[in-house]
């Protein structure tokens, strides 16, 4: 019923606007000439995610923000009011805080993917309001947003694997600004950012992100905060990050194509055969030794 009413509104009115309360402050959602027919679901998503972020990482200043969903590039460029990378589906901007997204039709994405992007951008709105925001490197901002929106996909991991073998991964210090990368390197940059945040949790514990955000309210410097929490210099984490990539992603490229199954499967079968053969041989040897010991014990008892 609601969906039908919403489609009628889209037909007769070029702009759909709604203002509602969130844990970040009042949000104005505007949909321009769009085909997004689940506005109630979208409102709920925004409200739920703002609550999730404030409950996990702490309250931030309550200020109004806007979400614009545009149906053409003219509107998208107008609302962004500044340069956006060619690969950008959505962007979060400050002063005033706003999210500008391409509708699924022009972004060539599904509605499910669109919701992931929305969660990603809401993470940026949250981080805008952290006192130490200006000291955050891109890899941390994007990695945290990808973690919370579950965007760290197998495709990102395969990309990392490919570049490990090429010896062309991006050092952490060069991930301070992801927007500088062209479309052929951006998937790697985002993948490494997500891997870096994953590595933080692996080396320093699951609470590391909460600890970083909490401390940024006081120290207002990311590197200083990270060094205080970990008890190590930032260069130590850079080294650990490279090791983490090697240990966790080096061989994932094998999953890139089903053809590799025909290479891996025979190898697994051969290894499995030799393992079972070796294990059976050891078992038989053990049984022979046990039988010999029993014979010796029986002979000794008989002699006594």
C-alpha positions as CSV (number, residue, x, y, z in Angstrom):
1,X,0.0,0.0,0.0
2,X,2.7,2.5,1.0
3,X,4.8,1.5,-1.9
4,X,2.0,2.3,-4.3
5,X,1.4,5.7,-2.7
6,X,5.1,6.5,-2.9
7,X,5.2,5.7,-6.6
8,X,2.3,8.0,-7.2
9,X,4.1,10.8,-5.4
10,X,7.1,10.2,-7.6
11,X,5.0,10.4,-10.7
12,X,3.3,13.7,-9.7
13,X,6.1,15.4,-7.8
14,X,9.8,15.7,-8.9
15,X,11.1,15.8,-5.3
16,X,10.2,13.6,-2.3
17,X,11.3,15.1,1.0
18,X,11.0,13.9,4.6
19,X,12.5,15.1,7.9
20,X,12.8,12.8,10.8
21,X,14.8,12.3,14.1
22,X,18.0,10.3,14.3
23,X,20.7,9.7,16.9
24,X,22.9,12.2,15.0
25,X,20.2,14.9,14.8
26,X,17.4,15.8,12.4
27,X,17.8,14.2,9.0
28,X,16.2,15.5,5.8
29,X,15.9,12.8,3.1
30,X,15.3,14.0,-0.4
31,X,14.7,11.8,-3.4
32,X,14.9,13.5,-6.9
33,X,13.0,12.0,-9.7
34,X,14.0,8.6,-8.4
35,X,12.9,5.0,-8.5
36,X,13.7,4.2,-4.9
37,X,10.4,2.8,-3.8
38,X,11.3,1.8,-0.2
39,X,11.5,5.2,1.5
40,X,10.1,3.9,4.8
41,X,12.8,1.2,4.8
42,X,15.4,3.8,4.0
43,X,14.2,6.0,6.9
44,X,14.4,3.0,9.2
45,X,17.9,2.1,8.0
46,X,19.2,5.6,8.7
47,X,17.6,5.7,12.2
48,X,18.9,2.2,13.0
49,X,22.5,2.8,11.9
50,X,22.8,6.2,13.7
51,X,21.7,4.4,16.9
52,X,24.2,1.5,16.3
53,X,27.1,3.9,15.8
54,X,26.4,6.0,18.9
55,X,25.8,3.0,21.1
56,X,29.0,1.3,20.0
57,X,31.4,4.3,19.7
58,X,29.8,7.0,21.9
59,X,27.6,10.0,21.4
60,X,28.6,12.9,19.1
61,X,27.3,16.4,18.7
62,X,23.7,16.4,17.5
63,X,23.4,18.4,14.3
64,X,21.0,18.3,11.4
65,X,22.2,16.5,8.2
66,X,20.8,15.7,4.8
67,X,20.6,12.7,2.5
68,X,20.1,13.3,-1.2
69,X,19.4,10.6,-3.7
70,X,19.8,11.9,-7.2
71,X,18.6,10.4,-10.5
72,X,21.0,12.1,-12.9
73,X,24.6,13.3,-13.0
74,X,23.5,17.0,-13.2
75,X,21.7,16.8,-9.9
76,X,24.6,14.7,-8.4
77,X,27.2,17.3,-9.4
78,X,25.1,20.1,-8.2
79,X,24.5,18.7,-4.8
80,X,28.2,17.6,-4.3
81,X,29.4,21.2,-5.0
82,X,32.9,20.0,-5.6
83,X,35.1,17.3,-7.2
84,X,34.1,13.7,-6.8
85,X,36.2,10.8,-8.0
86,X,35.0,9.3,-11.3
87,X,34.3,6.0,-9.5
88,X,32.2,7.6,-6.8
89,X,28.7,6.2,-6.2
90,X,28.1,8.4,-3.2
91,X,30.0,11.0,-1.1
92,X,29.7,12.4,2.4
93,X,30.5,16.1,2.8
94,X,30.9,18.6,5.7
95,X,29.6,22.1,6.3
96,X,26.8,21.3,6.2
97,X,26.9,17.5,6.8
98,X,25.3,15.7,3.9
99,X,25.3,12.5,1.9
100,X,24.8,12.6,-1.9
101,X,24.0,9.3,-3.6
102,X,23.4,8.2,-7.1
103,X,20.1,6.3,-7.5
104,X,20.5,2.6,-8.4
105,X,19.7,3.3,-12.1
106,X,22.6,5.7,-12.8
107,X,25.0,4.0,-10.3
108,X,24.2,0.5,-11.8
109,X,23.8,-1.1,-8.4
110,X,21.1,-3.1,-6.7
111,X,18.9,-1.7,-3.9
112,X,20.7,-4.0,-1.4
113,X,24.0,-2.6,-2.5
114,X,22.6,0.9,-2.2
115,X,21.8,0.3,1.5
116,X,25.3,-0.9,2.1
117,X,26.6,2.4,0.6
118,X,24.2,4.4,2.8
119,X,25.6,2.7,5.9
120,X,29.1,3.4,4.7
121,X,28.4,7.1,4.3
122,X,26.6,7.4,7.6
123,X,29.8,6.2,9.2
124,X,31.5,9.2,7.6
125,X,28.9,11.5,9.0
126,X,29.6,10.1,12.4
127,X,33.3,10.5,12.0
128,X,32.9,14.1,10.9
129,X,31.8,14.9,14.4
130,X,34.7,13.3,16.2
131,X,37.0,16.2,17.5
132,X,40.1,14.5,16.0
133,X,38.5,13.9,12.6
134,X,41.0,16.0,10.6
135,X,43.9,13.8,11.8
136,X,42.3,10.5,10.6
137,X,44.0,9.0,7.5
138,X,41.8,7.7,4.7
139,X,42.6,4.1,5.3
140,X,41.1,4.3,8.8
141,X,38.0,6.3,7.8
142,X,37.3,4.0,4.8
143,X,38.3,0.8,6.6
144,X,36.0,1.6,9.5
145,X,33.1,2.4,7.2
146,X,33.7,-0.8,5.2
147,X,33.8,-2.9,8.3
148,X,30.5,-1.5,9.6
149,X,28.8,-1.9,6.3
150,X,30.2,-5.4,5.6
151,X,31.7,-4.3,2.3
152,X,35.0,-6.1,2.6
153,X,34.3,-8.6,-0.2
154,X,36.1,-11.5,-1.7
155,X,36.8,-9.3,-4.8
156,X,38.7,-6.9,-2.6
157,X,40.7,-9.8,-1.1
158,X,41.5,-11.2,-4.5
159,X,42.7,-7.8,-5.6
160,X,45.0,-7.6,-2.6
161,X,46.3,-11.1,-3.4
162,X,47.1,-10.1,-7.0
163,X,49.0,-7.1,-6.0
164,X,51.0,-9.0,-3.3
165,X,52.3,-11.3,-6.1
166,X,53.1,-8.3,-8.2
167,X,54.9,-6.7,-5.2
168,X,52.8,-3.6,-5.8
169,X,50.6,-3.2,-2.7
170,X,50.1,0.3,-1.4
171,X,52.1,1.2,1.7
172,X,50.0,2.4,4.6
173,X,51.4,6.0,4.5
174,X,50.3,6.3,0.9
175,X,46.7,5.5,1.9
176,X,46.2,8.8,3.7
177,X,44.1,10.0,0.8
178,X,42.3,7.4,-1.3
179,X,40.6,9.9,-3.6
180,X,43.9,10.4,-5.4
181,X,43.7,6.9,-6.9
182,X,42.4,6.1,-10.3
183,X,39.7,3.6,-11.0
184,X,42.2,0.8,-11.7
185,X,43.8,1.1,-8.2
186,X,40.8,2.2,-6.1
187,X,39.5,-1.3,-5.3
188,X,43.0,-2.2,-4.0
189,X,43.1,1.0,-1.9
190,X,39.7,0.3,-0.4
191,X,40.6,-3.4,0.1
192,X,43.8,-2.5,1.9
193,X,42.0,0.0,4.1
194,X,39.5,-2.6,5.2
195,X,42.4,-5.1,5.8
196,X,44.2,-2.5,7.9
197,X,41.3,-2.0,10.2
198,X,40.9,-5.8,10.3
199,X,44.6,-6.1,11.2
200,X,44.1,-3.6,14.1
201,X,41.6,-5.9,15.7
202,X,43.7,-8.9,15.0
203,X,46.8,-7.5,16.7
204,X,45.4,-5.3,19.4
205,X,42.0,-6.8,20.2
206,X,38.4,-6.4,19.2
207,X,37.9,-3.2,21.2
208,X,40.6,-1.2,19.4
209,X,38.2,0.8,17.3
210,X,36.1,1.9,20.3
211,X,39.3,2.7,22.2
212,X,40.6,4.8,19.3
213,X,37.3,6.8,18.9
214,X,37.0,7.3,22.6
215,X,40.5,8.6,23.0
216,X,40.2,10.9,19.9
217,X,37.7,12.9,22.0
218,X,40.6,13.8,24.2
219,X,43.9,13.6,22.4
220,X,42.5,14.8,19.0
221,X,45.4,13.1,17.1
222,X,45.1,9.7,15.5
223,X,48.7,8.7,15.5
224,X,49.2,9.8,19.1
225,X,46.0,7.9,20.1
226,X,47.0,4.7,18.3
227,X,50.5,4.8,19.9
228,X,49.1,5.4,23.4
229,X,46.6,2.5,23.1
230,X,48.9,-0.1,21.5
231,X,52.1,0.9,23.4
232,X,54.0,0.8,20.1
233,X,55.2,3.3,17.5
234,X,53.1,3.7,14.4
235,X,55.9,2.3,12.3
236,X,55.5,-1.0,14.2
237,X,51.9,-1.3,13.0
238,X,53.0,-0.5,9.4
239,X,55.3,-3.5,9.6
240,X,52.6,-5.7,11.1
241,X,50.2,-4.6,8.4
242,X,52.5,-5.8,5.7
243,X,52.9,-9.1,7.5
244,X,49.1,-9.4,7.9
245,X,48.6,-8.9,4.2
246,X,51.1,-11.7,3.4
247,X,49.7,-14.1,6.0
248,X,46.0,-13.7,5.2
249,X,45.6,-12.7,1.5
250,X,48.6,-14.0,-0.5
251,X,46.9,-17.2,-1.8
252,X,43.4,-15.9,-2.2
253,X,43.9,-15.1,-5.9
254,X,43.4,-18.9,-6.5
255,X,39.7,-18.4,-5.9
256,X,39.5,-15.9,-8.8
257,X,38.5,-18.5,-11.3
258,X,36.8,-21.9,-11.2
259,X,39.6,-23.2,-13.5
260,X,41.9,-23.3,-10.5
261,X,39.7,-25.9,-8.9
262,X,41.0,-28.3,-11.5
263,X,44.6,-27.5,-10.4
264,X,43.9,-27.5,-6.7
265,X,41.6,-30.6,-6.4
266,X,44.0,-33.2,-7.9
267,X,46.7,-31.8,-5.6
268,X,44.4,-32.1,-2.6
269,X,43.5,-35.6,-3.6
270,X,47.1,-36.7,-4.0
271,X,48.1,-35.1,-0.7
272,X,45.1,-36.7,1.0
273,X,46.1,-40.1,-0.5
274,X,49.7,-39.9,0.8
275,X,48.5,-38.6,4.2
276,X,46.1,-41.6,4.6
277,X,48.7,-44.0,3.3
278,X,51.3,-42.7,5.7
279,X,48.8,-42.7,8.6
280,X,47.7,-46.3,7.8
281,X,51.4,-47.4,7.6
282,X,52.1,-45.9,11.0
283,X,49.0,-47.6,12.5
284,X,50.0,-51.0,11.1
285,X,53.5,-50.5,12.5
286,X,52.0,-49.6,15.9
287,X,49.9,-52.7,15.8
288,X,52.9,-54.9,14.9
289,X,54.9,-53.5,17.8
290,X,52.0,-54.0,20.2
291,X,51.6,-57.6,19.0
292,X,55.4,-58.3,19.5
293,X,55.2,-56.8,23.0
294,X,52.2,-59.0,23.8
295,X,54.1,-62.1,22.5
296,X,57.2,-61.2,24.7
297,X,55.0,-60.8,27.8
298,X,53.2,-64.1,27.1
299,X,56.6,-65.9,26.7
300,X,57.9,-64.4,30.0
301,X,54.8,-65.4,31.9
302,X,55.0,-69.0,30.5
303,X,58.7,-69.3,31.5
304,X,57.9,-68.1,35.0
